[in-house]
Amino acid sequence: MGVKNKNEILLETGTNEIEIMEFKINGKLYGINVAKVREIMVAEPVTAMPLAHPVVEGVFKPRGSVITVVNLAKYLFGNEMTDGERDLFIVTNFNKMYIAFRVDSVEGIVRLSWAQIQKPDKTVSGGEEGVATGITEINGDLVVILDFEKIVAEIAPRTGIQADDINKLGERKISDEPIVLAEDSILLSKMILECLHKAGYKNIVKFDNGQEAWDFLKTIENEKSLGEKVSLVITDIEMPAMDGHRLTKLIKSDKLLKQIPVIIFSSLINEELYIKGKQIGADEQISKPEIGSLVEVIDHLIQKKSK
């Protein structure tokens, strides 16, 4: 069951909609953004890899490409007894990596507004350690949308954002330019802030989603307050309440705010979504986890804006 040809479910850019693929593990419903999914496959034999993380089953090689397989049930439930056979692979592509996640079944695809997706309460989701990036109701059932970037970063830390990349940029100056960051992941926002501070950008206002960032930006009434409150916006794409594409479109459609440079920093930057980002006016688009490239682009856009 391929998902590569998604012409029937392609979304108009900036409408704040998302396609969620529902799947089951141990009878519980979970979700993943269809934009991350390349293919659904019947599970194939896997070759174990020595010294791999306990939830990594190994690798398999469909059509000549080696893909790592993660047992999602084992990640979520540890050593608990699990019922049923995990007989499907959800093959994903994000952060420029292909990874297969073993699940019980795939239930279907549903189109939702990001406004229908709520950020889970920290007391329920496990705070910074939580793996749920959102919760929504579909046909009367609660569906937990998993933070696949966090799962992969935990299994293979070197594939995530690396603060050491900032050291490669050489000596840095302190900057007071106000930067707005919209990022829903507690773990990733913490890492991004750490890296930006290390790069000299100390004046950062962070929001948990596009809606909060937009509410802040709408308080700016004139050119003077614009310069005082924001020089640049960095936004993720996937966020509850309002996604990054919708936020970008709103900024670039506003008479006063459209002059603000917007950088989309997301694990979902592929050819299709890059085109969408350009259509709504994003100044730059960078794939996570390339934090060094992000800082270089911030340098360029702020320098360009100040001329």
Number of C-alpha atoms within 10 A of each C-alpha: 9 12 14 12 10 12 8 6 13 12 15 9 16 19 15 24 19 22 19 21 21 21 22 17 21 16 12 12 18 22 26 23 20 22 23 21 20 21 17 19 16 12 17 14 9 14 13 14 12 7 7 12 13 13 16 20 20 19 20 19 13 10 6 7 10 12 18 21 25 25 18 21 22 17 14 13 12 12 9 9 10 14 11 10 12 20 13 19 24 27 21 23 18 20 20 15 12 17 21 26 21 24 22 20 21 18 13 10 16 16 14 16 15 23 16 15 21 17 19 20 13 12 8 9 15 12 14 12 12 20 21 24 25 24 20 21 13 15 7 7 10 13 23 23 24 18 17 18 21 21 17 17 16 14 18 12 12 11 17 20 18 16 17 12 16 22 13 9 13 8 9 12 9 12 13 12 18 19 21 22 24 28 28 23 23 15 17 19 18 13 17 19 17 14 22 21 16 17 24 17 22 17 17 19 16 19 18 20 25 29 21 15 22 18 10 15 17 12 11 17 11 10 10 9 11 18 14 11 19 21 21 21 25 22 27 28 26 25 26 26 19 26 27 30 28 21 27 28 21 16 24 20 14 11 8 15 19 15 15 21 23 26 25 26 24 22 21 24 22 19 9 10 16 17 14 18 24 12 13 19 19 23 17 18 24 20 20 23 22 18 23 21 16 23 19 13 17 23 14 11 19 16 10 10 12 7 5
